[in-house]
Amino acid sequence: MLFQATLLVDLIAMSICLWMAFYLLARGYPSTIAMRGAVLLISLGAFFFGAYNNLFEQIPGTAAWRAAFLITGLTQWYHITLQLLPEKAQIRSRPLTYLIYIVGFITVAMLLGARNAFVDEAGNALYVAHSGGGLPYILYGVFEIAVFTGIHYNLLAYDRVGFKPEGRYFLLGSFFALIGVAYGIVSLAFPSPMPRLIQDLLAFCGVFAMGLSVAHQQAMVERRTSLQEFPVTGVMTILLVLIYALASLSLGLPLQLVGPIAAFVVLTHGLYDLAREYLERSRARKESNFRKQLRQLEAESPENTLRLRLQQGLEMMCRSLDASSGLIAVREGQEFVVMATRNSVEAERRLLSSQVFFDDVAKAWAESIPGIILFAPSFDGRTQIAVVGIGKPNVKLEYSSGDLELLSEVADQVGTLVSLENSRRAGQLRGGQNETDSESDRMLGAMGRDLNPEFVKTVEDGLRHLSDVITLGQSPLVDTLEIKAGSHVERGRELQKTLTEAIEMLRPTDKRPPEPLPRVWYNHVVLHDAYVEGVPNREIMARLYISEGTFNRTRRNAIRGLARLLTEKNRQARS
């Protein structure tokens, strides 16, 4: 019974440690806390893998390797808790940090170099290996005492971060690990053999809580992992391991091979997830750079004509979406003139309004416009002033929903450019080019980073409950934006203030012009009137002279812009 229990604990612990390591590595990069958490989990995964194999074949010297993996993981554990402290506190703790790393390195070297670091390894599969005594054992004990002194000092001293929401999981994990290490130290010197199951179980509980704490820190502070995704992927990993284990046993493979097969399954799935995350981030980075460059076109000098800026934006959009062709046409009277084109109809070609009139992103039906399959309209009030069209994708069979959302954003920006140019020509825009370079556009232009769809939805939910401080105090935005306050009501008030101030930062100028409002005011007006003043949507549409489709599209883009602004403000506050 003890053998089966120890076997199951080691198998599950190894699988979960390896899965969590790759999860944090993929979702948390380049956060140093996530990287150290991954090293910790990989080290403990190797520890449990060695413990599993030791149940079937006791090879002298492997206990020293397991101890080396444990030492490596504990150094990262200490450094993670150190990074939770203010910078001044980290500087004051450097002497202890150097001591821990030096003692750890010397201990690993002596354990691996000594032939009798652990005695009676052969035939001892279920009990804690006894130390051979001497200097390696003393250093091993000194190292573990120093590490856990430092860990709990970091969590309980200074600002008592271990009792705060961002540190309680770290403290829980450290508590389990402390008991496990204490059990191991006593077992090394105790004359009677003590079951290894207890030590392995305590070590697993500690490292699992530590992995949860790192994931929680990344999700609620850095917003780089998702606590909704975390348990789902964890359960799926365990199910996969159990399926492969049962399949291996049903095929008659020896039980000793189940551990390596489980490790191989987790490693292959982890590497696949890592590669997928890298490719997704590369795609998002290119898309974000495109958005940034597109908005920067609005702030260029007047010497660059509208035609040139539209052509530059079209080229960037086609590269970002990998579109085979595209065009941008601007209204002149009752027709639309092609101002920018790429592998489509020639420039200056005039298109009938019936050919390019749409309420929202739609498929193209005009056979006279070769190579274009999708159109996205741009409105100023109820009047369509421009249209953006793209051809088939070069590689993909069809565009994704994210691609269509980007196309809609581009059309929205084109509408702003054309509206500003029209107002400038008519002499209605005071301040000339400076209006284009408004505070709203500068902030949005500097935030061309990829947005987590879940975060955008959370921001939208916060806006819907802007007047309800009780509900706001329980919103995930409180943790994401690191709002510190006493009760949840006070946190709700602080979040309400943060959201309101962010909406005001989207205001182009101090004074709101008379109606009909210029196109550059749409984002601010939609958010301020709908969520701050509580004006009905129909009344806002009437104020802006826009249709329901244009209103919904503008609100979506405005909420995404506000989410970018909140992300950047939070990042600047931390730095």
C-alpha positions as CSV (number, residue, x, y, z in Angstrom):
1,M,0.0,0.0,0.0
2,L,2.8,2.4,0.9
3,F,4.5,1.6,-2.5
4,Q,1.4,2.4,-4.5
5,A,0.7,5.6,-2.6
6,T,4.3,6.8,-3.0
7,L,4.2,5.9,-6.7
8,L,1.0,7.8,-7.3
9,V,2.1,10.9,-5.4
10,D,5.5,11.1,-7.3
11,L,3.8,10.5,-10.7
12,I,1.2,13.2,-10.2
13,A,3.7,15.6,-8.6
14,M,6.1,15.2,-11.5
15,S,3.4,15.8,-14.1
16,I,1.9,18.9,-12.4
17,C,5.3,20.4,-11.8
18,L,6.4,20.0,-15.4
19,W,3.0,21.3,-16.7
20,M,3.1,24.4,-14.4
21,A,6.7,25.1,-15.4
22,F,5.8,25.3,-19.2
23,Y,2.6,27.1,-18.5
24,L,4.4,29.9,-16.6
25,L,7.2,29.9,-19.1
26,A,4.8,30.4,-22.0
27,R,2.4,32.9,-20.3
28,G,4.7,34.8,-18.0
29,Y,7.7,35.6,-20.2
30,P,9.6,37.9,-19.7
31,S,8.6,38.4,-16.1
32,T,11.5,37.4,-13.8
33,I,9.1,36.1,-11.2
34,A,7.6,33.8,-13.8
35,M,11.0,32.7,-15.1
36,R,12.2,31.8,-11.6
37,G,9.0,30.0,-10.9
38,A,9.5,27.9,-14.0
39,V,13.1,27.0,-12.9
40,L,11.7,26.1,-9.5
41,L,9.0,23.8,-11.0
42,I,11.4,22.2,-13.5
43,S,13.8,21.4,-10.6
44,L,11.1,19.9,-8.5
45,G,9.8,18.0,-11.5
46,A,13.2,16.5,-12.0
47,F,13.3,15.7,-8.2
48,F,10.0,13.8,-8.4
49,F,11.0,12.1,-11.6
50,G,14.1,10.7,-9.8
51,A,12.0,9.8,-6.8
52,Y,9.7,7.8,-9.1
53,N,12.5,5.9,-10.8
54,N,14.1,5.2,-7.4
55,L,11.0,3.1,-6.5
56,F,12.1,0.5,-9.1
57,E,15.9,0.8,-9.1
58,Q,18.0,2.2,-6.3
59,I,21.2,3.5,-7.9
60,P,23.8,4.8,-5.4
61,G,24.4,8.6,-6.0
62,T,20.9,9.4,-7.2
63,A,19.8,10.7,-3.8
64,A,22.5,13.4,-4.1
65,W,21.2,14.4,-7.5
66,R,17.7,14.7,-6.0
67,A,19.1,16.9,-3.2
68,A,20.8,19.0,-5.8
69,F,17.5,19.6,-7.7
70,L,15.9,20.5,-4.4
71,I,18.6,23.0,-3.6
72,T,18.3,24.6,-7.0
73,G,14.5,25.0,-6.6
74,L,14.8,26.4,-3.1
75,T,17.2,29.2,-4.2
76,Q,14.6,30.3,-6.8
77,W,11.9,30.0,-4.2
78,Y,13.8,32.4,-2.0
79,H,14.5,34.9,-4.8
80,I,10.8,34.9,-5.8
81,T,9.8,36.0,-2.3
82,L,12.6,38.6,-2.4
83,Q,11.2,40.2,-5.5
84,L,7.9,40.8,-3.8
85,L,9.7,43.4,-1.6
86,P,10.4,47.0,-2.4
87,E,13.7,47.7,-4.1
88,K,15.3,49.2,-1.0
89,A,14.4,46.1,1.0
90,Q,15.9,43.9,-1.8
91,I,19.2,45.8,-1.6
92,R,19.4,45.4,2.2
93,S,18.9,41.6,1.8
94,R,21.7,41.2,-0.7
95,P,24.2,39.9,1.9
96,L,21.9,37.0,2.8
97,T,21.1,36.4,-0.9
98,Y,24.8,36.0,-1.7
99,L,25.3,33.8,1.3
100,I,22.4,31.5,0.2
101,Y,23.7,31.1,-3.3
102,I,27.3,30.5,-2.2
103,V,26.3,27.9,0.4
104,G,23.9,26.3,-2.1
105,F,26.6,26.0,-4.8
106,I,29.1,24.6,-2.4
107,T,26.6,22.1,-1.0
108,V,25.6,20.8,-4.4
109,A,29.3,20.4,-5.4
110,M,30.1,18.5,-2.2
111,L,27.0,16.3,-2.3
112,L,27.7,15.3,-5.9
113,G,31.4,14.8,-5.3
114,A,31.1,12.7,-2.1
115,R,30.6,9.0,-2.5
116,N,29.0,8.6,0.8
117,A,26.8,11.7,0.9
118,F,23.8,9.4,1.4
119,V,24.2,5.8,2.7
120,D,22.1,2.7,2.4
121,E,20.5,3.8,-0.9
122,A,20.4,0.3,-2.4
123,G,17.2,-1.4,-1.4
124,N,15.7,1.8,0.2
125,A,12.8,2.8,-2.1
126,L,10.1,3.9,0.3
127,Y,12.0,5.7,3.1
128,V,14.1,8.9,3.4
129,A,17.7,8.2,2.6
130,H,20.1,8.6,5.5
131,S,23.0,11.1,5.3
132,G,26.5,9.8,5.6
133,G,27.2,12.7,8.0
134,G,30.1,15.0,7.8
135,L,30.5,18.4,6.2
136,P,28.0,17.8,3.3
137,Y,25.2,17.0,5.7
138,I,26.1,20.1,7.9
139,L,26.1,22.4,4.8
140,Y,22.9,20.8,3.6
141,G,21.2,21.6,6.9
142,V,22.7,25.1,7.1
143,F,21.5,25.9,3.5
144,E,17.9,24.8,4.2
145,I,17.7,26.7,7.4
146,A,19.1,29.9,5.8
147,V,16.8,29.6,2.8
148,F,13.6,29.2,4.9
149,T,14.7,31.9,7.3
150,G,15.1,34.2,4.3
151,I,11.8,33.2,2.7
152,H,9.7,33.7,5.8
153,Y,11.6,36.9,6.7
154,N,10.7,38.3,3.2
155,L,7.1,37.3,3.6
156,L,6.6,38.4,7.3
157,A,8.9,41.3,7.7
158,Y,8.9,44.7,6.1
159,D,5.3,45.2,4.8
160,R,4.1,41.8,5.9
161,V,3.4,40.9,2.3
162,G,2.6,37.3,3.3
163,F,-0.7,38.4,4.9
164,K,-1.8,40.4,1.9
165,P,-3.8,39.0,-1.1
166,E,-0.8,39.1,-3.4
167,G,1.4,37.2,-0.9
168,R,-0.9,34.8,0.9
169,Y,-0.3,31.9,-1.6
170,F,3.4,32.4,-1.3
171,L,3.1,32.1,2.5
172,L,1.0,29.0,2.2
173,G,3.4,27.3,-0.1
174,S,6.4,28.2,2.1
175,F,4.6,26.8,5.2
176,F,4.1,23.3,3.5
177,A,7.7,23.4,2.3
178,L,9.1,24.3,5.7
179,I,7.3,21.3,7.3
180,G,8.6,19.0,4.5
181,V,12.2,20.2,4.9
182,A,12.0,19.9,8.6
183,Y,10.7,16.4,8.2
184,G,13.5,15.6,5.8
185,I,16.2,17.0,8.1
186,V,14.9,15.0,11.1
187,S,14.6,11.8,8.9
188,L,18.2,12.1,7.8
189,A,19.4,11.8,11.4
190,F,16.7,9.6,12.9
191,P,17.9,6.1,13.5
192,S,14.6,4.4,12.3
193,P,13.6,4.8,8.6
194,M,10.8,7.3,8.0
195,P,8.4,7.1,5.0
196,R,9.4,9.2,2.0
197,L,5.7,9.6,1.1
198,I,5.2,12.3,3.7
199,Q,8.1,14.3,2.6
200,D,7.2,14.0,-1.1
201,L,3.6,14.9,-0.4
202,L,4.5,18.0,1.7
203,A,7.0,19.1,-1.0
204,F,4.4,18.7,-3.7
205,C,1.8,20.7,-1.7
206,G,4.4,23.5,-1.2
207,V,5.5,23.7,-4.8
208,F,1.9,23.5,-6.1
209,A,0.9,26.4,-3.8
210,M,4.0,28.3,-5.0
211,G,3.0,27.7,-8.6
212,L,-0.5,28.9,-7.9
213,S,1.0,32.0,-6.2
214,V,3.1,32.9,-9.2
215,A,0.2,32.3,-11.6
216,H,-2.0,34.5,-9.4
217,Q,0.6,37.2,-9.3
218,Q,1.0,37.2,-13.1
219,A,-2.8,37.2,-13.6
220,M,-3.8,39.9,-11.2
221,V,-0.7,42.2,-11.4
222,E,1.0,41.6,-14.7
223,R,-2.1,40.2,-16.4
224,R,0.0,37.7,-18.3
225,T,-1.8,34.5,-17.3
226,S,-5.4,33.7,-16.8
227,L,-6.8,32.1,-13.6
228,Q,-9.8,30.9,-15.7
229,E,-7.4,29.0,-18.0
230,F,-5.1,27.8,-15.3
231,P,-7.4,25.1,-13.6
232,V,-8.8,24.0,-17.0
233,T,-5.4,23.2,-18.5
234,G,-4.3,21.6,-15.2
235,V,-7.2,19.2,-15.1
236,M,-6.7,18.4,-18.8
237,T,-3.0,17.7,-18.2
238,I,-3.8,15.2,-15.3
239,L,-6.4,13.5,-17.5
240,L,-3.9,13.1,-20.3
241,V,-1.3,11.6,-18.0
242,L,-3.8,9.2,-16.6
243,I,-5.1,8.2,-20.0
244,Y,-1.5,7.5,-21.3
245,A,-0.7,5.7,-18.0
246,L,-3.7,3.4,-18.3
247,A,-3.0,2.8,-22.0
248,S,0.6,1.9,-21.3
249,L,-0.5,-0.6,-18.6
250,S,-3.2,-2.1,-20.9
251,L,-0.6,-2.7,-23.6
252,G,1.5,-4.6,-21.1
253,L,4.3,-2.1,-20.6
254,P,6.1,-2.3,-17.2
255,L,5.0,0.1,-14.5
256,Q,8.6,1.5,-14.4
257,L,8.0,3.0,-17.9
258,V,4.8,4.9,-16.9
259,G,6.8,7.7,-15.3
260,P,9.0,8.4,-18.3
261,I,6.0,8.2,-20.6
262,A,4.1,10.7,-18.5
263,A,7.1,13.0,-18.5
264,F,7.4,12.7,-22.2
265,V,3.7,13.5,-22.7
266,V,3.8,16.6,-20.5
267,L,7.1,17.8,-22.1
268,T,5.8,17.4,-25.7
269,H,2.5,19.2,-24.9
270,G,4.4,21.9,-23.0
271,L,6.8,22.5,-25.9
272,Y,3.9,22.7,-28.3
273,D,2.1,25.2,-26.1
274,L,5.4,27.2,-25.8
275,A,5.8,27.3,-29.6
276,R,2.1,28.3,-30.1
277,E,2.4,31.1,-27.5
278,Y,5.6,32.4,-29.2
279,L,3.9,32.5,-32.6
280,E,0.8,34.1,-31.2
281,R,2.9,36.8,-29.5
282,S,4.9,37.4,-32.7
283,R,1.6,37.9,-34.6
284,A,0.2,40.2,-31.8
285,R,3.5,42.2,-31.8
286,K,3.3,42.8,-35.5
287,E,-0.4,43.8,-35.2
288,S,0.4,46.1,-32.3
289,N,3.2,47.8,-34.2
290,F,0.9,48.2,-37.1
291,R,-1.7,49.9,-34.9
292,K,0.9,52.2,-33.5
293,Q,2.3,53.2,-36.9
294,L,-1.2,53.8,-38.2
295,R,-2.1,56.2,-35.4
296,Q,1.3,57.9,-35.7
297,L,0.2,58.9,-39.3
298,E,-2.4,61.2,-37.7
299,A,0.3,63.2,-36.0
300,E,2.6,63.8,-39.0
301,S,3.3,67.2,-40.4
302,P,0.9,68.9,-42.8
303,E,3.4,68.6,-45.6
304,N,2.4,64.9,-45.9
305,T,-0.8,64.9,-47.8
306,L,-3.9,62.8,-46.9
307,R,-3.3,60.6,-49.9
308,L,0.3,59.7,-48.8
309,R,-0.8,59.0,-45.3
310,L,-3.7,56.8,-46.5
311,Q,-1.3,54.9,-48.8
312,Q,1.1,54.3,-46.0
313,G,-1.7,53.1,-43.7
314,L,-3.0,50.8,-46.4
315,E,0.4,49.2,-47.0
316,M,0.8,48.6,-43.3
317,M,-2.7,47.1,-43.0
318,C,-2.2,44.7,-45.9
319,R,1.1,43.5,-44.4
320,S,-0.4,43.0,-41.0
321,L,-3.4,41.1,-42.3
322,D,-1.3,39.4,-45.0
323,A,-3.9,40.6,-47.5
324,S,-3.3,40.2,-51.2
325,S,-4.8,43.5,-52.1
326,G,-6.6,46.6,-50.7
327,L,-7.9,50.0,-51.3
328,I,-9.1,53.1,-49.5
329,A,-11.7,55.3,-51.2
330,V,-12.9,58.7,-49.9
331,R,-16.3,60.4,-50.7
332,E,-16.3,63.3,-53.1
333,G,-19.9,64.4,-53.7
334,Q,-22.0,61.4,-54.6
335,E,-19.0,59.2,-55.5
336,F,-16.0,57.7,-53.8
337,V,-12.5,58.3,-55.2
338,V,-9.8,55.7,-54.7
339,M,-7.1,57.6,-52.7
340,A,-4.9,54.6,-51.9
341,T,-4.6,51.2,-53.6
342,R,-2.5,48.0,-53.6
343,N,-2.9,45.4,-56.3
344,S,-6.4,46.5,-57.0
345,V,-8.1,49.2,-59.1
346,E,-6.1,52.2,-60.2
347,A,-5.8,55.4,-58.1
348,E,-8.3,58.2,-58.8
349,R,-10.9,55.8,-60.0
350,R,-14.4,56.8,-59.1
351,L,-16.8,54.4,-57.5
352,L,-20.5,54.7,-57.3
353,S,-21.9,55.1,-53.8
354,S,-24.1,52.0,-54.3
355,Q,-20.9,49.9,-54.8
356,V,-19.3,50.8,-51.5
357,F,-22.1,51.7,-49.2
358,F,-22.2,49.4,-46.1
359,D,-23.4,49.7,-42.5
360,D,-20.6,47.6,-41.1
361,V,-17.8,45.2,-42.2
362,A,-19.3,43.2,-45.0
363,K,-18.5,41.1,-48.0
364,A,-18.0,42.8,-51.3
365,W,-20.5,42.2,-54.1
366,A,-19.3,44.7,-56.7
367,E,-17.8,42.7,-59.6
368,S,-16.3,46.0,-61.0
369,I,-13.8,46.1,-58.1
370,P,-11.4,43.3,-58.7
371,G,-9.6,41.6,-55.9
372,I,-11.6,43.0,-53.0
373,I,-13.7,40.7,-50.9
374,L,-14.4,42.7,-47.7
375,F,-15.3,46.4,-47.1
376,A,-15.3,48.4,-43.9
377,P,-17.1,51.7,-43.9
378,S,-16.1,55.0,-42.2
379,F,-18.7,57.4,-41.0
380,D,-18.9,61.0,-39.9
381,G,-22.3,61.3,-38.3
382,R,-24.7,59.5,-40.6
383,T,-22.7,60.1,-43.7
384,Q,-20.3,57.5,-45.0
385,I,-17.1,59.4,-45.8
386,A,-14.7,56.6,-46.7
387,V,-14.4,52.9,-47.2
388,V,-11.5,50.4,-46.7
389,G,-11.4,47.3,-48.8
390,I,-9.2,44.2,-48.6
391,G,-8.6,41.2,-50.9
392,K,-8.2,37.5,-50.1
393,P,-5.6,36.5,-47.6
394,N,-2.4,35.2,-49.1
395,V,-2.1,32.1,-47.0
396,K,-5.3,31.6,-44.9
397,L,-8.6,30.4,-46.3
398,E,-10.4,33.3,-44.6
399,Y,-9.9,36.1,-42.1
400,S,-10.4,35.5,-38.4
401,S,-12.7,37.6,-36.2
402,G,-9.6,39.3,-34.8
403,D,-8.6,40.3,-38.4
404,L,-12.1,41.7,-39.0
405,E,-11.8,43.7,-35.8
406,L,-8.5,45.1,-36.9
407,L,-10.1,46.1,-40.3
408,S,-12.8,47.9,-38.4
409,E,-10.3,49.8,-36.3
410,V,-8.4,50.8,-39.5
411,A,-11.7,52.1,-41.0
412,D,-12.4,54.0,-37.8
413,Q,-8.9,55.7,-38.0
414,V,-9.4,56.4,-41.7
415,G,-12.6,58.1,-40.8
416,T,-10.9,60.3,-38.3
417,L,-8.2,61.3,-40.8
418,V,-10.7,62.1,-43.5
419,S,-12.9,64.0,-41.1
420,L,-10.0,66.1,-39.9
421,E,-8.9,66.8,-43.4
422,N,-12.4,67.9,-44.4
423,S,-12.7,70.1,-41.4
424,R,-9.3,71.6,-42.1
425,R,-10.2,72.4,-45.6
426,A,-13.5,74.0,-44.6
427,G,-11.7,76.1,-42.0
428,Q,-13.9,74.6,-39.2
429,L,-11.0,73.1,-37.2
430,R,-9.3,75.4,-34.8
431,G,-5.7,74.6,-34.0
432,G,-5.1,72.9,-37.3
433,Q,-2.7,70.0,-37.0
434,N,-2.5,70.3,-33.3
435,E,-6.1,69.0,-33.0
436,T,-5.0,65.8,-34.7
437,D,-2.2,65.5,-32.3
438,S,-4.6,65.7,-29.4
439,E,-4.0,64.1,-26.0
440,S,-6.4,61.2,-26.9
441,D,-4.5,60.3,-30.1
442,R,-1.1,60.6,-28.5
443,M,-2.1,58.3,-25.7
444,L,-3.8,55.8,-28.0
445,G,-0.9,56.0,-30.4
446,A,1.6,55.1,-27.7
447,M,-0.4,52.0,-26.7
448,G,-0.2,49.8,-29.7
449,R,0.1,46.7,-27.6
450,D,-1.9,43.6,-27.8
451,L,-5.0,43.4,-25.6
452,N,-6.3,40.5,-23.7
453,P,-9.9,40.0,-24.8
454,E,-10.8,39.0,-21.2
455,F,-9.4,42.3,-20.0
456,V,-11.4,44.3,-22.5
457,K,-14.5,42.5,-21.4
458,T,-13.6,43.2,-17.7
459,V,-13.2,46.9,-18.6
460,E,-16.5,47.0,-20.3
461,D,-18.2,45.3,-17.3
462,G,-16.6,47.9,-15.0
463,L,-18.0,50.7,-17.2
464,R,-21.5,49.2,-17.1
465,H,-21.3,49.3,-13.2
466,L,-19.6,52.7,-13.0
467,S,-22.2,54.1,-10.7
468,D,-22.3,51.0,-8.4
469,V,-19.2,51.2,-6.1
470,I,-20.2,48.0,-4.3
471,T,-20.0,46.0,-7.5
472,L,-16.9,47.8,-8.7
473,G,-15.2,46.9,-5.4
474,Q,-15.5,43.2,-6.3
475,S,-14.4,43.7,-9.9
476,P,-11.2,41.9,-11.1
477,L,-10.0,45.3,-12.2
478,V,-9.3,46.1,-8.6
479,D,-6.5,43.6,-8.5
480,T,-5.4,44.1,-12.1
481,L,-5.0,47.9,-11.6
482,E,-3.5,47.3,-8.1
483,I,-6.0,49.5,-6.3
484,K,-5.1,49.6,-2.6
485,A,-7.9,50.6,-0.2
486,G,-9.5,49.3,3.0
487,S,-13.0,48.0,2.4
488,H,-14.4,46.8,-1.0
489,V,-16.6,50.0,-1.0
490,E,-13.5,52.2,-0.8
491,R,-11.8,50.1,-3.5
492,G,-14.9,50.6,-5.7
493,R,-14.7,54.3,-5.3
494,E,-11.0,54.3,-6.3
495,L,-11.8,52.2,-9.3
496,Q,-14.7,54.5,-10.2
497,K,-12.3,57.5,-10.0
498,T,-9.6,55.7,-12.1
499,L,-12.1,54.8,-14.9
500,T,-13.6,58.3,-14.9
501,E,-10.1,59.9,-15.1
502,A,-9.1,57.6,-18.0
503,I,-12.2,58.6,-19.9
504,E,-11.4,62.2,-19.4
505,M,-7.9,61.6,-20.9
506,L,-9.6,60.7,-24.2
507,R,-11.0,64.2,-24.4
508,P,-9.4,65.9,-27.4
509,T,-9.6,69.5,-25.9
510,D,-10.8,71.1,-22.7
511,K,-14.0,72.7,-24.2
512,R,-16.6,70.5,-25.9
513,P,-17.6,72.1,-29.3
514,P,-21.2,72.6,-30.3
515,E,-23.1,69.9,-32.1
516,P,-22.6,68.3,-34.5
517,L,-19.4,67.2,-32.9
518,P,-16.3,66.5,-35.0
519,R,-15.3,62.9,-35.7
520,V,-12.3,63.2,-33.3
521,W,-14.7,63.6,-30.3
522,Y,-16.6,60.3,-30.9
523,N,-14.6,58.0,-28.6
524,H,-14.7,60.4,-25.6
525,V,-18.4,61.3,-26.1
526,V,-19.6,57.7,-26.4
527,L,-17.8,56.6,-23.2
528,H,-18.5,59.8,-21.2
529,D,-22.1,60.2,-22.1
530,A,-23.1,56.5,-22.0
531,Y,-21.3,55.5,-18.8
532,V,-20.5,58.7,-16.8
533,E,-23.7,60.6,-17.4
534,G,-25.9,57.6,-18.2
535,V,-27.4,59.1,-21.3
536,P,-29.5,56.6,-23.4
537,N,-27.8,55.2,-26.5
538,R,-30.5,56.7,-28.8
539,E,-29.8,60.2,-27.4
540,I,-26.1,59.8,-28.0
541,M,-26.7,58.6,-31.5
542,A,-28.8,61.7,-32.1
543,R,-26.1,64.0,-30.6
544,L,-23.5,62.5,-32.9
545,Y,-25.9,62.1,-35.9
546,I,-24.8,58.5,-36.3
547,S,-26.6,55.2,-37.0
548,E,-26.9,52.3,-34.5
549,G,-24.2,50.3,-36.4
550,T,-21.7,53.2,-36.3
551,F,-22.5,53.8,-32.6
552,N,-21.8,50.1,-31.7
553,R,-18.6,50.0,-33.7
554,T,-17.4,53.3,-32.2
555,R,-18.2,52.1,-28.7
556,R,-16.2,48.9,-29.2
557,N,-13.2,50.8,-30.5
558,A,-13.5,53.3,-27.7
559,I,-13.5,50.6,-25.0
560,R,-10.5,49.0,-26.5
561,G,-8.7,52.3,-26.5
562,L,-9.6,52.8,-22.9
563,A,-8.3,49.3,-22.0
564,R,-5.0,50.2,-23.7
565,L,-4.9,53.4,-21.7
566,L,-5.5,51.7,-18.4
567,T,-2.8,49.0,-19.3
568,E,-0.2,51.7,-20.0
569,K,-1.0,53.8,-16.9
570,N,-0.7,50.7,-14.7
571,R,2.6,49.7,-16.4
572,Q,4.0,53.2,-16.0
573,A,2.9,53.3,-12.3
574,R,4.8,50.0,-11.6
575,S,7.9,51.2,-13.4
